[in-house]
């Protein structure tokens, strides 16, 4: 199955009312182990279908959770986040059934292995090294042209491809774009030049497989404010979707021609560290509505793009909901259309494609220690499923002019 598709899990051949423990595990490409387990009791006929049978207390989750064994996966070592580095190979999911509810569980009764793939058959993965651009283009099967999207990740740098390739499975031509800490690009986040991103926009607009007249942008975290900056200054951008993005320029100077936008100021005294040594950085950034920090507010009222803000209301990286609301006020004050804002209570910072387990805390490159990202696992998982539909529906609507047939709400 594709990684973002639900999976039907059932066990056959058990005894009536038999008690068992189910365990799932997978290793990422660095060898890190992620595991989840749940306790179940089979029905009167020995049947156990996770779509109909609730998990009993004592495991990674309880209640009726058909996909709990995937969203509840947790790293064996703290502060590890599940990411896919090579999208050409699947994740191998191990499923095991053990006797009883003991700790550790009893005898192994059954096991299976399942591949969770990222590339649908026929999707083409094209490395792009044109001019300064360092990127990977994913093209859906069939004859284009396809609606085009540029996909940006955050301060982790490098070239994450997994969200772009999963999105390409749904009929979009998606360019995963690196912008620092990759090959010959700058090693750190000192300053960014929008001319680099403009090259990528032009590459997409001129590509024979990309349907014009405009393209979409998708960004999470730091990638979000870069997308807002691109939409504000560059031509040819029709739709911009942000996942927990900022409307102020953060972390590095931004330059475009004769414009310079300074980064939003911050105060490290506002870092709170809990007894486990995990930092809460939600209050670190200054308010972009006050004093000299107003210069870092991105002039998104210049954009010709439509906006979608995806907001995790328990984001502890920064105040995503505040940023979305202020961006909306700014757009409307300049006579622009109100953006779509979709808020998810209980969702944290890293709203990924569906069924990536929630990462509660991990190392932050700029802070130099583990920080909490916020979120409550079940609510976060549900937010990821819905946000994925919202993002696709938004791009279908504004890049193709027709709603998608798959999404239940627009």
Secondary structure, DSSP 8 states (H G I E B T S, - for coil): -BTTS----EE-S--TT-EEEEEEEEE-TT--EEEEEEEEE--TTS-EETTTS-BBTTSS--BS-TTHHHHT-EESSTT-----S-TTS-EEEEEEEEESS-SS---EEEEEEEEEBSS-TT-EEEEE-STT--EEEEE-SSS--EEEEEEE--TT-S---HHHHHHHTTTEEEEEE--SSSTTS-SS-SEEEHHHHHHHHHHHHH-TTEEEEEEEEEEETHHHHHHHHHHHH-SSEEEEEEES--SB--SSEEEETTEEE----B-GGG-EE-TTS-EE-TT-B--TTSGGGGGGB--GGG--SEEEEEEETT--SS-HHHHHHHHHHHHHHTT----EEEEETT--S---STT-----EEE-TTTSSEEE----HHHHHHHHHHHHHHHHHHHIIIIISS--SS-S--
